[in-house]
Amino acid sequence: MREFSFSDLSRRSGDVLEAAMAGKVSLAKRGKAKVMMMPIHEYERLERMASARRARNAFTLAEAPDEDIENLTAGFQQILDETTSDR
């Protein structure tokens, strides 16, 4: 990862943008990183990973969304119905 200051961005914006298109770039103000720049493909990859993590949420029964509870109930009912019809 390349690091530049805000002053670098003002003076050498072409160099900073070129570096950001090639990989991650950190912009610092007074020695502390404040902004991250990256190529769009890297950003999109991170967004896909975050979206996949959000989709895999676990809930207690008390906190589960109504749709999940309805699906769970229907699934249990189907298992019970199949078990009963096998007898």
KAJO-V354294 format. One line per field, one symbol per residue. ss: DSSP state (A for helix, B for strand, O for the rest). phi: phi as a letter, one per 30 degrees, with the letter a starting at -180 (. if undefined). A space follows every 10 residues. Layout:
ss->???
phi->???
This chain:
ss->OBBBBAAAAA AOAAAAAAAA AAOOBBBBBO OBBBBBBOOA AAAAAAAAAA AAAAAOOOOO OOOOOAAAAA AAAAAAAAAA AAAAAAO
phi->.dbbcddedd dbeddddddd dcadbcccbh icdbbccadd dddddddddd dddddcdcbd edcddeeddd dddddddddd ddddddd
